[in-house]
Amino acid sequence: MSSNIVINDDERIDDLMTDGLKIIQSVDVFRFGIDAVLLSKFCSVPKHGKILDLCSGNGVIPLLLSQRTKAEIKAVEIQERLAEMAIRSIRLNGLDEQIEMIHLDLKEASAYFGIGQFDLVTVNPPYLPIDWGQISENQHVAFARHEVGCTLDDVLVAASKLVTNGGKFAMVYRATRLVDAIEKMRAYRLEPKRIQFVHGRIDLEPQMVLIEGIRNGKPELRIMPPLIIQEAGEPNA
């Protein structure tokens, strides 16, 4: 792990609680949440080959995936500040040879990488259309929550081009938009194959849904047991 990493005044180093991994975060930008962690555990990861993470933010998903595979991992982030932070986190963990972060608009990713280059594409996209609720004045939060920089269609078009035929695509999304996700995944030939709902408590509606599809896969969907973040009756964290 490299110690020659510059940490800015508004930044801190957080422990990812797995194999000593660390990540650089800032209170001034949108920090990763449990949705990214859950996606990194849910997706089917190839032992070798190539993985791409879209809308990568500060690179938490590539960092976590590096502990599950020897595959080459690429990551794309449109916001330069977050991409730069991710690059420093990758160096901090000594993972430069496995992970590469690219400051890039995902709409340009297929031109940059080429068609059908990845065995797995992951994404934790913005959940809300721009006409849903108030958009944050903080640009980083706005890009993370609302479809300011990309829409669901943009994400799925990119993923469909980038993943190899028979390769896998995995996404975490808002449960209330599940119909949109399934409909559009099929439209872009990313056949949904596994779904898992994420509940804050077993007695509450799911907040998130984890979805995995296969490029040009045959129709057959498995509903996994629900994932409960907090047991009923426990106090809120």
WONOR-V984765 format. One record per run of one state. SS is the DSSP state (@ for helix, = for strand, . for the rest). FROM is the first residue (numbers start at 1). TO is the last residue. Records with the same first field share a line. If there is no record, write none. Layout:
SS->FROM-TO  FROM-TO
This chain:
.->1-10  16-21  27-33  43-49  55-59  66-71  78-79  93-98  104-105  114-117  124-127  129-138  147-151  188-189  200-205  216-221  224-226  229-237
=->11-15  22-26  50-54  72-77  99-103  118-123  128-128  146-146  163-174  190-199  206-215  222-223  227-228
@->34-42  60-65  80-92  106-113  139-145  152-162  175-187
